[in-house]
Structure formats: C-alpha cells, structure tokens
Amino acid sequence: MSYNVLADSQARSYRDELYRNVPEDLLWWPRRLRAILAEVRAVRPDILCMQECESFADVARSLKGDGYLGVHAPRAGGKKPQTPNPKPLNLNPKP
C-alpha cells in the first residue's frame, strides 16, 4: 500500500491556497492520523509506504501493536542523503 499522508507542514503552509474549502478540523494531524491508521488496519497491507510522513514516530508507535516494522528514509531535499542505507527501527525489541 502506498499512501501520501500530506505533510502537516504542507497542509498548514498551503491552507489558504490549496485547502481553503477544507474544514480546519479535517486538516488537523491527530484526526488525519486516526483516519490513516483506520484505513491501514482495514486493508492490512504486507508492505506500507508513506510519503510526506513528517510524524514517523507517531505512525510507528501507533502501528507497533499491529506487527509493523518501520524504516524511516527522510526526504533529502535535493541534498545527498546523510545516511545512504537507512536502518530499520525495531518496534518489537526482544527483552
């Protein structure tokens, strides 16, 4: 499943230009996160790719109980990535 979650900074930056007819509460990140998580849990994809995910920690923490292992590869913004091989975040560490 590939999902563009709309970066919160983009939702706020372009609020008056692109999202002027969208009620403010629908653009609020915690509400959008709940809706995104509900959809992911309904579809239950083997692999989930999210674009514009500025709140990776929120998503990873929320999907931990569903058995997902997350890897965060932040956008380089035209620059060479500092970490060419992102390391997986172990959401289910062994005691």
C-alpha positions in Angstrom: 0.0 0.0 0.0 1.4 3.4 -0.9 -0.1 6.4 0.9 0.7 10.1 0.6 -0.3 11.3 4.1 0.1 15.1 3.2 2.8 16.6 5.4 1.4 18.6 8.2 3.7 21.5 7.3 2.3 21.4 3.7 -1.3 21.4 5.0 -0.6 24.4 7.1 1.6 26.3 4.5 -0.9 25.9 1.7 -4.0 26.2 3.8 -5.3 29.3 2.2 -4.2 28.4 -1.3 -5.0 24.7 -1.8 -7.2 23.7 1.2 -9.3 26.8 1.7 -12.6 24.8 1.3 -11.5 22.1 3.7 -12.7 22.5 7.2 -9.8 23.1 9.6 -10.6 20.1 11.8 -10.1 17.8 8.8 -6.6 19.0 8.3 -5.6 18.6 12.0 -2.8 16.0 12.1 -4.2 13.9 15.0 -7.5 13.5 13.2 -5.9 12.6 9.9 -3.6 10.1 11.7 -6.6 8.3 13.2 -8.2 8.1 9.7 -5.0 6.9 8.1 -4.5 4.2 10.8 -8.1 3.0 10.4 -7.6 2.6 6.7 -4.2 0.8 7.1 -5.8 -1.5 9.6 -8.7 -2.2 7.4 -6.5 -3.1 4.4 -3.8 -4.8 6.4 -1.1 -4.5 3.7 2.1 -6.6 3.9 4.1 -3.5 3.0 3.2 0.1 3.7 5.0 3.0 2.1 4.1 6.6 3.2 5.2 9.7 1.5 5.3 13.1 3.2 5.3 11.4 6.6 6.8 14.1 8.9 5.5 12.3 12.0 7.1 8.9 11.5 7.4 8.3 15.3 3.6 8.8 15.7 2.9 6.3 12.9 5.5 3.8 14.0 4.3 3.9 17.6 0.6 3.6 16.5 1.3 0.6 14.2 3.7 -1.2 16.6 0.9 -3.3 18.1 -0.2 -4.4 14.5 3.2 -6.0 13.9 4.7 -3.4 11.6 8.4 -2.7 11.5 9.3 0.7 10.3 12.1 2.2 8.3 12.3 6.0 8.0 14.0 7.4 5.0 13.5 11.2 5.2 13.4 13.3 2.1 16.9 14.7 1.3 15.5 18.0 -0.1 17.8 17.8 -3.2 20.8 17.1 -1.0 22.8 13.9 -0.8 21.3 11.8 2.0 23.4 11.7 5.1 22.5 8.0 5.7 22.5 6.2 2.3 21.3 3.0 3.9 18.5 3.8 6.5 18.5 1.5 9.5 15.2 -0.2 10.4 13.6 0.9 13.6 12.9 -2.2 15.7 9.4 -1.8 17.0 9.3 -5.2 18.7 12.6 -5.5 20.6 13.3 -8.7 22.4 13.7 -8.4 26.2 
